[in-house]
Amino acid sequence: MSSTKKLTITAFIAAITTVSSSLIYIPVGFAKIFPIQHFANVLSAVLLGPWYAVIQAFLSSTLRNMLGTGSIFAYPGSMIGAFLAAILFTKTRKLSFAAAGEVVGTGILGAMATYPISVLFLGQEAALFGFVPAFIFSSFTGALMGYGLLKVMVKNKALGGILQ
């Protein structure tokens, strides 16, 4: 796939993610849990690869923050999850590993990465694993949706040979 096509798909996924963020989110303290971001991360990871997946997560997080539909916690969670999902998929070529990478990357590593942001930048007392349950719930839901859509697309040969 050409870099122009990858960039276009990245922008499209980021745009859809941003638009839907005002409709579908769950407020949890200072964070806004958003399963559609994890859905987009799995799609980007599988269809575009690690760097475009991270760019999509960064763009979505930035746009959501600019529009007031996201929080600063969106950055570490979404970017780490997208990267790990893409790396695991690239190494194994298994959709289940992409979904698992999103859950582990966002749900555990990304949630833990929010701790210094909460303490240093927001001045809030937080437990190191305080966001893990909410982030795991959100990332599992979104990753399952992404996995399901990709499985249907593979079964119906709708990806034009991208996944072989």
C-alpha positions in Angstrom: 0.0 0.0 0.0 1.4 3.4 -0.9 2.2 6.0 1.8 -0.3 8.4 0.3 -3.1 5.8 0.7 -1.9 4.9 4.3 -1.9 8.6 5.2 -5.4 9.1 3.8 -6.7 6.1 5.7 -5.0 7.3 8.9 -6.7 10.7 8.5 -10.0 9.1 7.8 -9.9 6.9 10.8 -8.8 9.8 13.0 -11.6 11.9 11.7 -14.3 9.2 12.3 -12.8 8.7 15.8 -12.9 12.4 16.6 -16.5 12.9 15.4 -17.8 9.9 17.3 -16.0 11.0 20.5 -18.7 13.5 21.3 -21.3 10.8 21.1 -19.8 7.8 22.8 -17.7 8.1 26.0 -17.9 7.2 29.6 -16.6 9.8 32.2 -14.4 8.2 34.9 -13.0 10.9 37.1 -10.6 13.0 35.1 -10.5 10.6 32.2 -13.1 10.1 29.5 -13.2 6.4 28.5 -13.7 6.0 24.8 -14.0 2.5 23.3 -14.1 3.8 19.7 -10.5 4.9 20.1 -9.4 1.3 20.8 -11.5 0.0 17.9 -9.7 2.5 15.7 -6.3 1.5 17.1 -6.9 -2.1 16.3 -8.0 -1.2 12.7 -5.0 1.1 12.3 -2.6 -1.4 13.7 -3.7 -4.2 11.3 -4.3 -2.2 8.2 -1.5 0.4 8.4 1.3 -0.7 10.7 2.9 0.7 13.8 3.8 4.2 12.9 0.6 5.1 11.1 -1.3 3.6 14.1 0.6 5.8 16.5 0.0 8.8 14.3 -3.7 8.1 14.1 -3.9 7.7 17.9 -1.9 11.0 18.4 -4.2 12.9 15.9 -7.3 11.5 17.5 -6.2 12.4 21.0 -5.1 15.9 19.9 -8.4 16.6 18.1 -10.4 15.3 20.9 -8.6 17.4 23.4 -9.0 20.5 21.2 -12.7 19.9 21.0 -13.1 19.2 24.7 -14.2 15.6 24.2 -11.0 14.0 25.4 -8.5 14.3 28.3 -4.8 14.4 28.5 -4.9 10.8 29.5 -5.8 9.9 26.0 -2.3 10.3 24.8 -0.4 7.6 26.7 -3.2 5.1 26.6 -4.1 5.3 22.9 -0.5 5.7 21.6 1.0 2.8 23.6 -2.0 0.6 22.8 -1.8 1.3 19.1 1.9 0.7 19.0 1.8 -2.6 20.9 -1.2 -3.8 18.9 0.6 -3.1 15.6 3.9 -4.6 16.7 2.3 -7.8 17.9 0.2 -8.0 14.7 3.3 -7.4 12.5 5.3 -10.1 14.3 2.5 -12.7 14.4 0.0 -11.8 11.6 -2.8 -12.8 14.0 -5.7 -10.5 14.6 -6.1 -11.8 18.2 -2.6 -10.6 19.0 -3.5 -7.1 17.7 -6.5 -7.0 20.0 -4.5 -8.4 22.9 -1.8 -5.8 22.3 -4.4 -3.0 22.4 -5.8 -4.3 25.7 -2.3 -4.7 27.4 -0.9 -1.6 25.8 -3.7 0.7 26.7 -5.4 -1.1 29.6 -2.2 -1.8 31.6 0.8 0.1 30.3 -1.1 3.2 29.1 -3.1 3.3 32.4 0.1 3.1 34.4 1.6 5.9 32.2 -1.2 8.2 33.3 0.1 8.1 36.9 2.9 10.7 36.4 0.5 12.9 34.4 -2.0 12.9 37.1 0.4 13.5 39.9 2.9 16.0 38.3 0.8 17.9 35.8 -2.7 17.9 37.4 -1.7 17.8 41.0 -4.0 14.9 41.7 -3.3 12.1 44.1 -3.7 8.9 42.2 -2.8 5.3 42.7 -0.4 3.7 40.2 -3.0 1.2 39.1 -5.9 3.6 39.6 -6.9 3.8 36.0 -6.3 0.2 35.1 -9.8 -1.2 35.6 -11.5 1.5 33.5 -8.8 1.5 30.8 -9.0 -2.3 30.6 -12.8 -2.3 30.3 -12.7 0.4 27.6 -9.8 -1.1 25.6 -11.2 -4.6 25.8 -14.6 -3.4 24.5 -13.0 -1.5 21.6 -10.5 -4.1 20.8 -13.2 -6.8 20.6 -15.2 -4.6 18.2 -12.2 -4.1 16.0 -11.3 -7.7 16.1 -14.9 -8.6 15.2 -15.0 -6.2 12.3 -11.6 -7.4 10.9 -12.7 -11.1 11.2 -15.8 -10.4 9.2 -13.8 -8.4 6.6 -11.3 -11.3 6.3 -14.1 -13.9 6.0 -15.8 -11.8 3.2 -12.5 -11.0 1.5 -13.2 -7.3 1.9 -9.6 -6.3 2.6 -8.4 -6.8 -0.9 -5.5 -9.1 0.0 -4.1 -6.9 2.8 -4.3 -9.8 5.2 -2.9 -13.0 3.8 
